Amino acid sequence: MNLSFLKEFELDFWSIIGFLGQFFFFLRFFVQWVASEKKGESYIPLSFWYYSILGTTILGAYAYVRRDLVFFLASILNLGIYMRNLKLINNTKAAS
């Protein structure tokens, strides 16, 4: 396998931060998959939303530093959706 194309990429502090954000974003899917397997049905645990917020916040900071407007705006919009879902979950628990 020829990986010489990787030489074109720079690995710096913010790249590592970006990888960290991607890790948390991946972790949300992993947690959801494990929880669904345990329940035997599709299920989204509360931690899914917290990992979503953490990953998106880190990726948003990465996008801001890299001056990637598309990625940055998408992060902001996603963050709003994830926070809204947490609010709806809390409202449902409070009503119970």
Secondary structure as the mmCIF struct_conf table of DSSP 4:
data_model
#
loop_
_struct_conf.conf_type_id
_struct_conf.id
_struct_conf.beg_label_comp_id
_struct_conf.beg_label_asym_id
_struct_conf.beg_label_seq_id
_struct_conf.end_label_comp_id
_struct_conf.end_label_asym_id
_struct_conf.end_label_seq_id
HELX_RH_3T_P HELX_RH_3T_P1 SER A 4 GLU A 8
BEND BEND1 PHE A 9 PHE A 9
HELX_RH_AL_P HELX_RH_AL_P1 PHE A 13 LYS A 39
TURN_TY1_P TURN_TY1_P1 GLY A 40 GLY A 40
BEND BEND2 GLU A 41 GLU A 41
HELX_RH_AL_P HELX_RH_AL_P2 LEU A 46 VAL A 65
TURN_TY1_P TURN_TY1_P2 ARG A 66 ARG A 67
HELX_RH_AL_P HELX_RH_AL_P3 LEU A 69 ALA A 95
#
